[in-house]
Amino acid sequence: MTGLRVVPAWRHGQERLYVCLADGRNIAWYDREAGRVNLLSEERRDDVLETLGPFLTGPVTIGPPPVPTPAELARLTLHPDDDLAPNRPGEALLVALDRDPGPAHRLRPDPRRRALTAEQTVGDALDRLDGAGWHALHSVPLPGGDRLHHLLIGPGGLFCVYSLYARKQKVLIADPMITLGRREPQPLLRRLRADADRASYALTAEVRPVLALTEPADVRLTASPREVHVLRDRDLDTLSRLGGVLKPADVEALHAMARDRNTWGRV
């Protein structure tokens, strides 16, 4: 027995198999797509290969991670329970619905399911920016039971993204109030700015708020909201055109910091 275990993780549709010690620290990972076993230390090479044996398919390259950076090494040492990167869009809602799905028959749709649809739609759009040097984290927990729907980090800076289900509804934005159809106005922009401020404090970097509307019928603004980007879900790719704020090394360092659950315990 090697005392090691394999923990699978999915990111942007690709699977990695991490080899963990008993305390949860990663010492290697297998990238099926690249056909490579990356070792953080040669000392347990044989144990790692024995543990991964049932999972290896075809020829593989074995060795240290290619051109490792301090940020990459920091991420790999995270305990799986502390790593937020595997969170799916709407992770908190998926867990809540699994624990309490609600009555099978109800007069009105469960609002949690609409909120989940919004977070999944926006989250998928943000994940597609990965190839352009961006990283998205989803359902980032904050003290007090709050959470950030999404956090986007890339060359254009950091963005706290709030997903709002607005399918086939007219949206009126009168800062800080947002009105969907005939519903009562809600001060959502105030909350979004507060979330961005908390993220800025945790990461010691400027985080800008973004309101992402899913499939609205019409959007009307009485004036440009202060500091807030308002985008439809289909237009989120415009964020990838922003640049000149962060260098690649800074992006990786901030992503490593943001994906650590412990970073958010003090905000």
C-alpha positions in Angstrom: 0.0 0.0 0.0 1.4 3.4 -1.0 -0.8 5.5 1.4 -1.7 7.7 -1.6 -5.1 8.4 -3.1 -6.3 9.7 -6.4 -8.7 12.7 -6.5 -10.3 13.6 -9.9 -11.0 17.2 -10.7 -12.6 18.7 -13.8 -11.7 22.2 -15.2 -13.0 23.6 -18.5 -14.0 20.2 -19.6 -10.6 18.5 -19.0 -9.9 16.0 -16.3 -6.9 15.9 -14.0 -6.2 13.1 -11.6 -4.4 14.4 -8.5 -2.3 12.1 -6.3 -2.7 13.2 -2.7 -1.0 12.3 0.6 -3.1 11.3 3.6 -3.3 15.0 4.7 -4.7 16.1 1.4 -1.6 17.7 -0.1 -0.9 17.0 -3.8 2.4 15.5 -4.8 1.6 14.7 -8.5 -1.1 14.9 -11.1 -1.9 13.1 -14.3 -3.0 15.1 -17.3 -4.8 12.7 -19.6 -5.1 15.2 -22.4 -1.4 15.8 -22.5 -0.4 12.2 -21.6 1.8 13.4 -18.8 2.3 12.6 -15.2 3.7 15.6 -13.4 5.8 14.9 -10.2 6.5 17.6 -7.6 9.1 15.3 -6.1 11.0 12.3 -7.5 11.2 10.7 -4.1 7.8 8.9 -4.4 7.9 8.4 -8.2 7.3 4.6 -7.9 4.5 5.1 -5.4 2.8 7.7 -7.6 3.0 5.4 -10.7 1.7 2.4 -8.7 -1.2 4.5 -7.5 -2.0 5.9 -10.9 -1.5 2.5 -12.6 -5.3 1.7 -13.1 -5.9 5.1 -14.6 -3.1 5.4 -17.1 -4.1 5.1 -20.7 -1.4 4.7 -23.4 2.1 6.0 -23.2 2.8 8.9 -20.8 5.6 11.3 -20.1 6.8 11.4 -16.5 8.7 14.3 -14.9 8.5 17.6 -13.1 5.8 20.1 -14.2 6.9 22.0 -17.3 8.3 25.4 -16.3 6.6 25.5 -12.9 5.8 28.9 -11.4 5.5 29.8 -7.7 1.7 30.4 -8.3 1.3 26.9 -9.8 3.2 25.2 -6.9 1.1 27.2 -4.4 -2.1 25.9 -6.0 -0.9 22.3 -6.0 -0.3 22.3 -2.3 -3.9 23.3 -1.5 -5.9 20.8 0.4 -8.8 19.6 -1.8 -11.3 21.0 0.8 -9.7 24.4 0.5 -9.5 24.6 -3.3 -12.4 26.5 -4.9 -11.3 25.9 -8.5 -13.4 22.8 -8.9 -16.6 24.6 -7.9 -19.2 24.5 -10.7 -21.2 27.5 -11.6 -24.1 27.6 -9.1 -22.3 25.1 -6.8 -24.0 26.4 -3.7 -27.5 26.2 -5.3 -26.8 22.7 -6.6 -25.9 21.6 -3.1 -29.0 23.3 -1.6 -31.4 21.8 -4.2 -29.9 18.4 -3.7 -30.4 18.7 0.1 -33.9 20.2 -0.2 -35.4 19.8 -3.7 -38.7 21.3 -2.5 -42.2 19.9 -3.3 -42.6 18.0 -6.5 -45.7 20.1 -7.5 -45.9 23.8 -6.9 -47.9 26.7 -8.3 -44.8 28.7 -9.2 -41.3 27.6 -10.4 -38.7 27.4 -7.6 -36.8 30.7 -7.8 -33.6 28.8 -6.9 -33.8 26.9 -10.2 -34.0 30.2 -12.2 -31.1 31.5 -10.2 -29.2 28.3 -11.0 -29.9 28.7 -14.7 -28.5 32.2 -14.6 -25.4 31.2 -12.8 -24.8 28.3 -15.1 -25.3 30.3 -18.2 -23.0 33.1 -17.1 -20.5 30.7 -15.6 -20.2 28.8 -18.9 -19.6 32.0 -20.8 -16.9 33.1 -18.3 -15.2 29.6 -18.5 -14.9 30.0 -22.3 -12.5 32.9 -21.7 -9.9 30.6 -20.3 -8.0 30.3 -23.5 -7.5 34.0 -23.6 -5.5 34.0 -20.4 -8.5 34.5 -18.0 -9.5 32.4 -15.0 -13.0 32.1 -13.5 -14.0 31.0 -10.1 -17.6 30.2 -9.2 -19.7 30.3 -6.0 -16.9 31.7 -3.8 -18.1 31.5 -0.2 -17.9 34.5 2.1 -18.4 34.7 5.9 -22.0 35.0 7.0 -23.4 32.7 4.4 -22.9 35.2 1.5 -21.0 34.3 -1.7 -19.7 35.7 -4.9 -21.5 34.2 -7.9 -18.3 34.5 -10.0 -14.9 36.0 -9.9 -13.0 36.6 -13.1 -9.3 37.3 -13.2 -7.3 38.1 -16.3 -5.2 40.6 -18.2 -7.9 43.2 -17.9 -8.1 43.0 -14.1 -10.5 41.4 -11.6 -14.2 41.3 -11.9 -16.9 40.3 -9.4 -19.8 39.0 -11.5 -23.4 38.8 -10.3 -25.8 36.6 -12.4 -29.4 37.7 -12.7 -32.1 35.7 -14.4 -34.1 38.0 -16.7 -35.3 35.8 -19.4 -37.9 37.6 -21.6 -38.3 40.3 -19.0 -37.8 44.1 -19.2 -35.1 45.3 -17.0 -35.0 48.9 -15.6 -31.8 50.0 -13.8 -32.1 53.1 -11.7 -28.9 53.0 -9.6 -29.0 51.3 -7.1 -32.4 49.8 -7.9 -33.1 47.1 -10.4 -36.6 46.2 -11.5 -37.5 43.0 -13.4 -40.8 43.2 -15.2 -43.5 44.1 -12.7 -41.7 43.0 -9.6 -40.7 45.3 -6.8 -37.4 47.1 -7.3 -34.4 45.7 -5.4 -31.1 47.5 -4.5 -29.0 44.8 -6.2 -26.3 47.2 -7.4 -25.6 48.2 -3.7 -25.0 44.5 -2.9 -22.9 44.0 -6.0 -20.6 46.9 -5.0 -20.3 45.6 -1.5 -19.3 42.2 -2.8 -16.7 43.8 -5.0 -15.4 45.8 -2.0 -15.1 42.6 0.0 -13.2 40.8 -2.8 -10.9 43.8 -3.1 -10.1 43.6 0.6 -9.4 39.9 0.5 -7.2 40.0 -2.6 -5.6 43.5 -1.9 -6.4 44.4 -5.5 -9.1 46.4 -7.3 -12.1 44.2 -8.1 -14.7 45.8 -10.4 -18.4 44.8 -10.2 -20.3 43.3 -13.2 -24.0 42.7 -13.5 -24.7 39.9 -16.0 -28.3 39.7 -17.2 -29.4 36.4 -18.8 -31.6 36.7 -21.9 -33.5 40.0 -21.0 -36.2 41.2 -23.4 -35.0 44.8 -23.0 -32.6 46.7 -20.8 -33.1 50.4 -19.9 -30.8 52.5 -17.8 -31.9 55.9 -16.3 -28.1 56.7 -16.1 -24.9 54.8 -16.3 -24.5 52.9 -13.0 -21.5 54.1 -10.9 -18.5 51.7 -11.3 -20.7 48.8 -12.5 -20.5 47.1 -15.9 -23.9 45.9 -17.1 -23.7 43.2 -19.7 -26.0 40.6 -21.2 -24.8 37.0 -21.0 -24.1 36.9 -24.7 -21.8 39.9 -24.4 -19.5 38.7 -21.6 -16.8 37.8 -24.1 -16.2 41.6 -24.5 -14.3 41.4 -21.1 -11.7 39.3 -22.8 -10.7 42.3 -25.0 -9.7 44.2 -22.0 -6.0 44.2 -21.2 -3.1 46.2 -20.0 -3.9 45.9 -16.3 -2.3 42.7 -15.1 0.8 40.8 -16.3 0.5 37.0 -16.8 2.5 36.3 -13.6 0.2 38.6 -11.6 -2.9 36.9 -13.0 -1.6 33.5 -11.9 -0.6 34.8 -8.5 -4.0 36.4 -7.9 -5.8 33.2 -9.2 -3.8 31.1 -6.8 -4.7 33.4 -3.9 -8.4 33.6 -4.9 -8.9 29.9 -5.2 -7.8 29.3 -1.6 -10.9 29.2 0.6 -8.8 30.6 3.5 -8.3 33.8 1.6 -12.0 34.7 2.1 -12.4 34.0 5.8 -11.4 37.5 6.8 -13.7 39.6 4.7 
